[in-house]
Amino acid sequence: VQLQASGGGLVQAGGSLRLSCAASGRTFSSCAVGWFRQAPGKEREFVSGISSGGSITLYADSVKGRFTISRDNSERTVFLQMNSLKPDDTAVYYCAADKTISGYVSRAEEAYDYWGQGTQVTVSS
């Protein structure tokens, strides 16, 4: 599975962006997918995740109510809709896929086998 993250950019506080994670590989529909982010000088952190079938979603407390994750397995794409963006959301955002067929989704980086290259999100105040 190869992942390509896109959709980042520069936005003012309060604005919105929609990130996409496009995948190649026939096994993508059986993978849970997570979004992580890394701000300058900080460790990478979990943002959101979705199970293979889309029935289970997880969010970090810092983004709950503002971000929405979804997926379209027919298009092999996972989306992260980010609303009410704050300067603290500024980071490089990465998508990752977990090939373990479990029906669940993990917050742990170690659970993910494939990583995209990252897309920069910058929120100005």
N, C-alpha and C positions, 0 to 999 in steps of 0.2 A: 504494500500500500504506500503510495506517495501522496503527500498532502501539500496543497498550495493555499496559503492564507492570503486574503486580499480584502480591500475595503477600508483600510486605515486612511488617516489623513489628519488635517488640522481643522478643529472645530472650536467654536466659542463655548464657554460654559453654558449649560442648559440645552445645548444642541444634541443632535443624534447622529449616529453612524450605524451602518450595518456591515458587519464583517462576514465574509464567506470563507469556508474551508472546503475546497474542491478536492476530491480524491480520485485516484486511479486505482484499479484493482477490483476484482469481482467480490472480494471478501469484505468490502467496506460496509455493506449493509449488516454484517454480523458484528461489527465493532462498536463499542461505546466510544464516544468522542468527547474530549474535554478541551476547554479553552483555558489557557494560563496566560499570565502577564508578568513582565519584569520591568520594573521602573529603574532608572539609573541609581546605582548604589544599593539596590535592594535585591533580595532573593526572589526567584520566580515563585509566583503564588497561583493557586487555583482560583479560577473565576467562575466557571460554570461547566456542567457536563450533562450529557444526554445518553441514555441507554440505546442499544442497537435498534430497538423498535420505536424509540421515542416516547415510551410511556413513563419513563422515570427521568426527571430533571433535577439537578442540584445547582445551588448558587452559593457563592460566598456571601456572607452577611453584608459585606460592603456594597454589593451590587443588587441585592434582592429588592425586587419591586421596580428596578430601573432597567435591568437587562433581561432579555428573553432569548432562550436558546431553542432552536428547532432544527429539523432535518428533513431532507427530501431524498430518500434512498434511491428513488428512480433517477435522480440527477446526481447522486453520489456527492451531495453537498450538505454541509451543516452551516447554519447561520447563527450569528449572535447580534441581535438587535439591541443597540445601546442607546438608551434615552436619558435625558436629564444628566448629561455628562458633566463631570466635575474635573477640576485640575488634577485631583488625586488619581484620576483614571488614566492619566498620561503614562504610557508604557509601550513596550513592544508586546504585542499579543501573538501568542502561538496556539495553534490547534494541534491536537495529538489524538491518536487512535489506539485503543486497547484491543488487541486481537483475541483476548480471552473471551470465549463464548460463555457468558454468565448471565446475561440479562440485566446486569446491574451496571452502575457507573461509579468510578472511584474518584476521590479527591487527591489521591496520592500520585505524584509524578512518576514514581517507580512502577506504577501499574501500566503505564503507557509505552507502547512499543515503537510507534512511528510518530515523527514530529515534522511539522511544516517549518518553513523558514522564518516566519514571523512577519507581522505588519505593524508599522508604527502608528500609534494613536496619540495625538497631542491635543490637549484641551487647554485653551487659553482662558485666563480669568478676565 
